[in-house]
Amino acid sequence: MLTPAAPVLTAARRGSTIEVGFTVPGANVDGSRPANIVRIDIYAVTGAAGTMTDLEMVKWGTRVASVPVKSPRNPNDTVEPGESTDVLDPLEGKGLDQGAASMVAEQIGASILEPGVAGGQKPRRPVQVERDRPLLGPTDAAAVRTYIGVGINKRGQPGKFSQRLMIPLALAPAPPSQPTIAYDETTITVRWDPPSNVQSADASPELLPSKPFGSSLADIAYHVYDSTTGVRLTPAPVKALQYKDGRIEWGAMRCYVVRAVEIVGKSPLESDGGEPRCETLVDTFPPAAPKGLNAVATDGAINLIWEASTEPDLAGYFVLRSRQPNTGFERITSTPEQDASFRDNVTPGIRFVYVVVAVDKAGNISMRSKEVEETAH
């Protein structure tokens, strides 16, 4: 009987929540497709579980989640690696698609902190714990929660087990302050203050194991998230108390939340999210003043030419004119000129002064260019 390949597991600790991500296998152990699978089961035990076999983890561990998966009507109707599945019947069921990614969450509390606890009962099979001191007392080695995943076929048989993931159960750091947001034409700068206490505020010491004493802000880095989408913006934790985001889009709202990160063992331990901050991006930044304005007199007209502006949101240019002696500048173009040139038909023999300004699509107007004077023939 065909059995599914191993699901791919990931896990992350955020505050008092452990998020276990998994990808549904789309093939069987022998490489044939689609996978003979009806569900993904996720199991966990408290402790390193180094002496337990995979089947013992299933027997004595806690089943954290059981997620249904779409399956083939006939498990033996498969194609070999590299062949198209178009010739097969569609998968059936209301579960996840094969190859899809999903996530389940487990809250850290007293019920999972005792080593080996499974469904609220102590297992008869001992679990290896990574320390000698009492669970709730200070220690130099943090307790862990070990996770494993497996696909189950139509006969209820397990497939290949995933790799095991160990997540620390130590107190998470406290979140940093609510961020502030500043921006210019190209960059949004998000800034925050460090946590006032590296001990977490997400749970009391009675609920979570203590972290080694002596942790300091030097141990803390940060992840920045888009709090609207939940997408993490920092590929790796940053030590600086700021993050620069180049996603400038006028009129869009940008929302951020910052989490403190501490490495416990080899695993990143994130704080709960601090208070988010949102800002609607408004273009209040005028273009640069046009450069290189020149005037050339011809019969009955004065031709103006200048260097083209390079702003991506440029809407065009306004031309302003004054008669000598200076009577004050008036705009002589009602709508923005698209080209970096203008022909002004004027009465010959009268001297005029010109300046040009640039305008962007938000209506922001630049400073004036230099003045030029000329008289038509």
Secondary structure, DSSP 4 states (H G I P E B T S, - for coil): ---BPPPEEEEEEETTEEEEEEE---SBTTS-BS---SEEEEEEEES--TT--HHHHHHHSEEEEEEEB-B-SSTT--B-TTS-STTSPPPBSSSBPTT-EEEEEEE--HHHHSTT-BTTB--SS----S-SS-TTS--SS--EEEEEEEEE-TTS-EEEEPPPEEEE-SPPPPP-PPPEEEE-SS-EEEE-PPPS-SS-SSS-TTTSPPPPTT--GGGEEEEEEETTT--B--SS-B-SSEEEE----TT-EEEEEEEEEEEETTEEEEPPP---EEEE-----PPPPP---EEEEETTEEEEE-PPP--TTEEEEEEEEEETTT---EE--SS-BSSSEEEEE--TT-EEEEEEEEEETT--BPPP---EEEE--
